Amino acid sequence: MALRLREHVEHLLSKLALAKESKRQRARSKQEAPSSAPSSAPSSSSRRRGKHRQKRKRKRKHRALSRGEDLHALIGSLESAMVRGAAAQTEALEASIRAEHSRNVAALLSATPPRL
């Protein structure tokens, strides 16, 4: 279960890294090749629509990025919970082994007659 969860988390992290890298590449290519000016200026309504579309796009990207940060926080909390769970499981196992050992010792002591 923990291994499958770790693989899933690693897969999500790799997808996030690929998305960030492609975003960086797009930004780099945009800076290197400036867009050519359109032959005719767009009307004010289409320009407004274009601005609104850009704004929505920016918001969507921001939401996606914040979700990515949330993913990192979730991964950290999951890993710490897994570590805490493993530690608690180990402690419980050690306690049960100690209890079993003391029961075995008590049984052996009660079974053997005392030497005189």
N, C-alpha and C positions, 0 to 999 in steps of 0.2 A: 504494500500500500504506500509506504513512505517512498519507496524507490520510484513507483509510478508517478507519484505526486512530484517528486524531484525532476523526473524526466519531462513532465508536462510544464513545470515552471521553467526549466531550461529552454524548452521549445518556445515558450512565450517570450522569454528574454531574448532569444536569438531573433525572433520576428521583430521585436521592438528595436533591437540594434540595427537590423536591416532597414527598417523604416526610417530611423534617424539618419543612417548613412545616405539613403536615397534622397532624403530631404536636403542634406548638406550638398550633395552633388547637384541637385536642381538649383539650389541657391548659387552655387559656384558657376554653373553654366549660364544662369541669368545675368550674373555680374560680368562674365566674359563677353557675352554676345548681347549687346543692347538691342531691344526690339526696334524695328524700323517704324517710322511714323506712318500712320494710315494715310491713304491718298485723299480721302475726304473726311472731314471732322464729323464724328457721330452727333446725332441730335441730342438735346439735353435729356430727353426721357430715356433714351437708350444708355446714355452715360450714367444717369442715376441708377438704372437697373444694373449696370455693370458694377458700379460702386457697391450697391447693396449685395450683389452676388459675391464680391470680394470680401465684404464684411462677414457674410455668413460663412464663407470658406475659412476665414481667419478664426472665427469662433469655433468652428468644427475642429480645426487643427488644434486649437488651444485645449478644447475638451479632450481630444485624443491624447495630447501630451500629458494633461493632468491625470488622465486615467492610467497612463504609463507610470507616472510617479506613484499613484495609488497602488499599482501592481507591485512596484518595488517595496513599498511599505508592507503590503500583504505578504510578500515573499519573506521579508525579514521576520514578521510576526509568526508566520508558519514555521520557519526554521527554528526560532526560539522555542515555540510550543513543542516542536518535535524533540528538541534537545531536553526540555523539561520533562516531557513524557517519557523519554528514554531513561532519564535519571530516576524518575519516580518508579518506573518499572524495574530498574536495576535494584533500587533500595528495597522494593517489595520482595523481589526474588531473594536478595541476601537475607532479609528478615525471615522468610519462610525456610531457607536453608539452615539458619541458626536455630530456629524453633525445632526443626526436624532433627538436627544434630543433638540438641539438648534432650529431646524425647528419647532418642536412641541411647544416649549415655545413661539416662535415668532407667531405661528398661534393662540395660546391661547390668547396672549396679544392683537393681532389685532382683535380677535373676541369679546372680552369683552369690553363694553363701559367704558370709564373712569368715575370714581365716583366723584361727586362734593360735 
